[in-house]
Amino acid sequence: MADENKVIVDGQELEDVSGGRGGAGYYMTVGNCNGGYLALRPQPVWDQYHEIAQLWPGYQVYTYGATTRGTGLNGVPCTYTYVSFNGNWGWANSAFLR
């Protein structure tokens, strides 16, 4: 994937997001991922070569509610949520979180 398709979100932008780090956090559960896992990614963009962790259905993640628009498989626009799993923070496709 070309670099021009990646969305870079800096720390200040995360602080400015409504419901971001200043709010109370909560847990979400990974739902059905079409027979597979949900990737925790360093950027809100689908990239098969960059995964922080594999989030399987039923796993719990922690979030403060920060979301952003990004790209999914084949460049389809989607929403990502900034979450923590086992101490690692990253972006997960919001469509698979509940």
C-alpha angles and dihedrals in degrees: 000000000000119000092237089071094058121100114218116205116187127206094258092055089052090053090052095052113109108253091017128138094316092067133072114280127228141185127257129190126229109241133200110323099192093273096314143063135289112242121228103217135193091229132031093255134094109254119157091204098055117063128144095191144346113246111201124199111282095027116129123227130188123231142168089211101259111155135176139177117259141148129278132194112332091009095291110159114248142155124259129200122212106234143165125230122177090345095308119117121208147124125289127185105261093214089075098047126086 
